[in-house]
Amino acid sequence: MELIWKRKGQEAGGLVCREKNGVPFLSFPLLEACGGLVRHGFSTRLGGVSEGELSSMNLGFSRGDERERVLANYRRMAEALGLPAERMVLSQQSHTTHVREVTEEDAGCGIWKPSKYTDVDGLITNVRGLPLVTLYADCVPLYFVDPVHRAVGLSHSGWRGTVGRMGAVTLRAMGEAYGTRPEETLACIGPSICRDCYEVGPDVAEEFRAAFEGASGILLEGRRSGKFQLDLWEANRRILLEAGVKEDHMAVTDICTCCNPELLFSHRASGGRRGNLAAFLCLG
């Protein structure tokens, strides 16, 4: 199927839409160029079996969907991406900057068996064939690939995670666990809400002013009095650059979840009546 995307014209975007067995997904050429080192993707809301406002590729267990439908959706995504479904490890997100090192013992946690952890927004591993999975509906997915030490990381960064510099926290965790160096790491900022769609109030604006030295270029005057437009893409790009990631080792989304509500789940666009998208990353 050919999908028509509304794009934001980011020069560093580079997202492409792939499809296998009727399941479309978004992919970064930067990571595809790694060859067999990693497999990755970002789901759309198409190609699954869920119904109604969750149709059809809902990957969240907390949205009121039937468990068997969600599991069927994971199987479909696994087949499309060439991943072992039964080994997928799901985060337990609560807008923290907590990062968990995933080991063989975690295989299947959060999807096929109960999690051994809570309040985890970032996952890292150097175990081959152990897919990391994080959930989204406007927040920012962060992908990390260390081709030198053969390790990967996948993190969820909403506005709270961005203020807490989740990208830098994840890189630091990978460095401590695997010897990862930011300048050798490939990093991608995935599909999420753009600044044109993300209106915030003065409390959130103040958090960003404090965290980003005034937040020039990140926080813009809103269209309504007392409101502001927040650019999470630019904030996370700066975090990664400041952490030491090279600009030519980075890709930034040009696809907004809120601008594409028929193709992607968006909390803002749907007023909260939606399913969950997922990011997938696996060391080959």
C-alpha positions as CSV (number, residue, x, y, z in Angstrom):
1,M,0.0,0.0,0.0
2,E,1.2,3.5,-0.8
3,L,0.8,5.8,2.2
4,I,0.7,9.6,1.9
5,W,2.6,11.2,4.7
6,K,2.5,14.9,5.8
7,R,6.2,15.7,6.4
8,K,7.8,18.7,8.1
9,G,10.7,19.1,5.7
10,Q,13.5,18.4,8.1
11,E,16.7,18.0,6.1
12,A,18.0,15.4,8.5
13,G,14.8,13.3,8.5
14,G,15.4,10.5,6.1
15,L,12.5,8.3,7.3
16,V,11.2,5.8,4.8
17,C,8.1,3.7,4.8
18,R,8.5,0.0,4.3
19,E,6.0,-2.8,4.2
20,K,5.9,-6.6,4.5
21,N,2.9,-8.9,4.5
22,G,0.5,-5.9,4.6
23,V,2.2,-4.4,7.7
24,P,3.7,-1.0,7.0
25,F,6.4,0.5,9.3
26,L,8.8,3.4,9.3
27,S,12.5,3.0,9.1
28,F,15.7,5.1,9.2
29,P,18.1,4.6,6.3
30,L,20.9,5.6,8.7
31,L,20.3,2.4,10.7
32,E,19.5,0.3,7.6
33,A,23.0,1.1,6.4
34,C,24.3,-0.9,9.4
35,G,23.4,-4.0,7.4
36,G,22.8,-7.1,9.6
37,L,24.1,-5.4,12.7
38,V,20.6,-4.2,13.8
39,R,16.9,-4.6,12.8
40,H,14.6,-1.8,13.7
41,G,11.3,-0.1,12.9
42,F,8.5,2.1,14.1
43,S,4.9,0.9,13.8
44,T,2.0,2.7,12.1
45,R,-1.6,2.3,13.2
46,L,-2.2,0.1,10.1
47,G,-1.8,-3.7,9.5
48,G,-3.2,-5.1,12.7
49,V,-6.3,-6.7,14.1
50,S,-7.6,-4.2,16.7
51,E,-10.9,-2.5,16.2
52,G,-12.6,0.9,16.7
53,E,-10.5,3.8,18.0
54,L,-7.7,1.3,18.5
55,S,-7.7,0.1,14.9
56,S,-5.7,-1.6,13.9
57,M,-2.1,-2.0,15.0
58,N,-2.5,-1.2,18.7
59,L,0.5,-2.4,20.7
60,G,-0.5,-1.1,24.2
61,F,-2.0,-3.5,26.8
62,S,-3.4,-0.6,28.8
63,R,-5.8,0.9,26.2
64,G,-8.8,-1.4,26.8
65,D,-7.9,-3.7,23.9
66,E,-8.3,-7.5,24.1
67,R,-5.0,-9.1,25.1
68,E,-5.1,-11.6,22.3
69,R,-5.5,-8.9,19.7
70,V,-2.5,-7.0,21.1
71,L,-0.5,-10.2,21.0
72,A,-1.5,-10.9,17.4
73,N,-0.4,-7.4,16.6
74,Y,3.0,-8.1,18.1
75,R,3.3,-11.2,16.1
76,R,2.5,-9.3,12.9
77,M,5.1,-6.6,13.7
78,A,7.7,-9.3,14.5
79,E,7.2,-11.0,11.2
80,A,7.3,-7.7,9.3
81,L,10.6,-6.7,11.0
82,G,12.2,-10.2,11.1
83,L,12.3,-10.3,14.9
84,P,11.6,-13.2,17.3
85,A,8.3,-12.2,18.8
86,E,8.6,-14.4,21.9
87,R,11.8,-12.6,22.9
88,M,10.6,-9.0,22.7
89,V,11.2,-7.0,25.9
90,L,8.7,-4.1,26.6
91,S,9.5,-1.1,28.8
92,Q,7.2,-0.1,31.7
93,Q,7.0,3.7,31.0
94,S,6.1,6.3,33.6
95,H,8.0,9.4,32.2
96,T,11.1,8.7,34.2
97,T,14.8,8.7,33.1
98,H,15.3,5.2,34.4
99,V,17.3,3.0,32.1
100,R,17.4,-0.8,32.4
101,E,20.1,-3.1,31.1
102,V,18.2,-6.0,29.4
103,T,19.7,-9.5,29.7
104,E,18.7,-12.9,28.5
105,E,16.6,-13.4,31.6
106,D,14.3,-10.5,30.5
107,A,13.3,-12.2,27.2
108,G,9.6,-11.9,26.7
109,C,9.0,-9.5,29.7
110,G,6.1,-7.2,29.4
111,I,4.5,-9.0,26.5
112,W,4.5,-12.8,26.9
113,K,5.3,-12.8,30.7
114,P,5.1,-10.3,33.5
115,S,7.8,-7.7,33.9
116,K,10.3,-7.9,36.7
117,Y,10.6,-4.1,36.7
118,T,8.5,-0.9,36.8
119,D,9.2,2.7,36.0
120,V,11.6,2.0,33.1
121,D,11.6,4.4,30.1
122,G,14.8,3.2,28.6
123,L,16.2,-0.2,27.6
124,I,19.8,-1.1,26.6
125,T,21.4,-4.4,25.7
126,N,24.3,-6.1,24.0
127,V,22.5,-9.4,23.7
128,R,21.9,-10.5,20.1
129,G,18.3,-11.3,19.1
130,L,16.7,-9.6,22.1
131,P,14.3,-7.0,20.6
132,L,13.8,-3.8,22.7
133,V,10.3,-2.3,22.5
134,T,9.0,1.1,23.8
135,L,5.5,2.7,23.3
136,Y,4.3,6.0,21.9
137,A,1.4,8.2,21.0
138,D,3.2,11.6,20.6
139,C,6.3,11.3,22.8
140,V,9.8,11.0,21.3
141,P,11.5,7.6,20.5
142,L,15.3,7.7,20.8
143,Y,17.3,4.9,19.0
144,F,20.9,4.3,19.8
145,V,23.3,1.9,18.0
146,D,26.9,1.4,19.0
147,P,28.5,-0.4,16.1
148,V,31.9,-0.6,17.8
149,H,30.9,-2.4,21.0
150,R,27.8,-4.0,19.4
151,A,25.2,-2.6,21.8
152,V,21.8,-0.8,21.3
153,G,19.5,1.4,23.3
154,L,15.9,2.5,22.9
155,S,14.3,5.2,25.1
156,H,11.0,7.0,25.5
157,S,11.3,10.8,26.0
158,G,8.3,12.9,26.6
159,W,8.6,16.5,27.8
160,R,9.6,15.3,31.3
161,G,12.2,12.9,29.9
162,T,13.5,15.6,27.6
163,V,13.9,18.0,30.5
164,G,15.8,15.2,32.3
165,R,18.0,14.7,29.2
166,M,16.9,11.1,28.6
167,G,19.1,10.8,25.5
168,A,22.3,11.7,27.5
169,V,21.2,9.4,30.3
170,T,20.8,6.5,27.9
171,L,24.2,7.1,26.4
172,R,25.8,7.3,29.8
173,A,24.2,4.0,30.8
174,M,25.5,2.4,27.6
175,G,28.9,3.8,28.3
176,E,29.0,2.3,31.8
177,A,27.7,-1.1,30.7
178,Y,29.4,-1.6,27.4
179,G,32.1,1.1,26.9
180,T,29.9,3.0,24.4
181,R,31.4,6.3,23.2
182,P,28.8,9.0,22.0
183,E,31.1,10.0,19.1
184,E,31.0,6.4,17.8
185,T,27.2,6.0,18.3
186,L,24.4,6.3,15.7
187,A,21.3,8.1,17.1
188,C,17.8,8.6,15.7
189,I,15.0,10.8,16.9
190,G,11.8,9.0,15.9
191,P,8.2,10.0,14.9
192,S,6.6,12.2,17.5
193,I,4.7,15.4,17.9
194,C,6.1,18.5,16.1
195,R,6.3,22.0,17.5
196,D,3.4,23.3,15.4
197,C,1.1,20.8,17.1
198,Y,2.6,20.8,20.6
199,E,1.1,23.6,22.7
200,V,2.2,23.8,26.3
201,G,1.4,26.1,29.3
202,P,3.7,28.4,31.3
203,D,4.6,25.7,33.8
204,V,6.1,23.4,31.2
205,A,7.7,26.4,29.4
206,E,9.4,27.4,32.6
207,E,10.9,23.9,33.0
208,F,12.4,24.2,29.5
209,R,13.8,27.7,30.1
210,A,15.6,26.4,33.2
211,A,16.9,23.3,31.5
212,F,18.0,24.8,28.3
213,E,19.3,28.3,29.2
214,G,16.2,30.2,28.1
215,A,15.2,27.6,25.5
216,S,15.8,29.8,22.5
217,G,14.7,28.0,19.4
218,I,13.1,25.3,21.5
219,L,10.3,27.3,23.0
220,L,8.3,29.6,20.7
221,E,5.4,32.0,21.4
222,G,2.1,30.2,21.0
223,R,-0.8,31.1,18.9
224,R,-2.9,31.7,22.1
225,S,-2.1,34.1,24.9
226,G,-0.1,32.5,27.6
227,K,0.7,29.4,25.6
228,F,3.9,28.2,23.9
229,Q,4.9,25.9,21.1
230,L,7.5,23.3,22.2
231,D,10.0,21.8,19.8
232,L,10.9,18.4,21.3
233,W,12.8,17.4,18.2
234,E,15.2,20.3,18.5
235,A,15.6,19.9,22.3
236,N,16.5,16.2,21.9
237,R,18.8,17.0,18.9
238,R,20.7,19.5,21.1
239,I,20.9,17.0,24.0
240,L,22.5,14.4,21.7
241,L,25.0,16.8,20.2
242,E,26.0,18.1,23.7
243,A,26.4,14.5,24.8
244,G,28.9,14.0,22.0
245,V,27.0,12.4,19.1
246,K,28.3,13.6,15.8
247,E,25.8,15.4,13.6
248,D,26.4,13.1,10.6
249,H,25.7,10.2,12.9
250,M,22.2,11.4,13.7
251,A,18.8,11.4,12.0
252,V,15.9,13.5,13.1
253,T,12.3,12.7,12.2
254,D,10.4,14.7,9.6
255,I,7.1,12.9,10.5
256,C,4.8,14.2,13.2
257,T,2.3,11.8,14.9
258,C,-0.3,14.6,15.4
259,C,-0.1,15.7,11.7
260,N,-0.8,12.1,10.5
261,P,-3.6,10.9,12.7
262,E,-5.0,8.5,10.1
263,L,-1.6,6.7,9.9
264,L,-0.2,7.1,13.4
265,F,-1.8,7.2,16.9
266,S,-1.7,10.7,18.5
267,H,-2.9,11.5,22.0
268,R,-3.3,15.1,21.1
269,A,-5.1,14.6,17.8
270,S,-7.5,12.0,19.3
271,G,-8.1,13.6,22.6
272,G,-6.7,10.5,24.3
273,R,-8.9,8.0,22.4
274,R,-6.2,6.0,20.7
275,G,-3.9,3.0,20.8
276,N,-0.1,2.8,21.1
277,L,2.6,2.8,18.5
278,A,5.9,1.1,19.2
279,A,9.5,1.5,18.4
280,F,11.6,-1.7,17.9
281,L,15.3,-2.2,18.0
282,C,17.3,-5.4,18.0
283,L,21.0,-6.3,17.8
284,G,21.4,-8.8,14.9
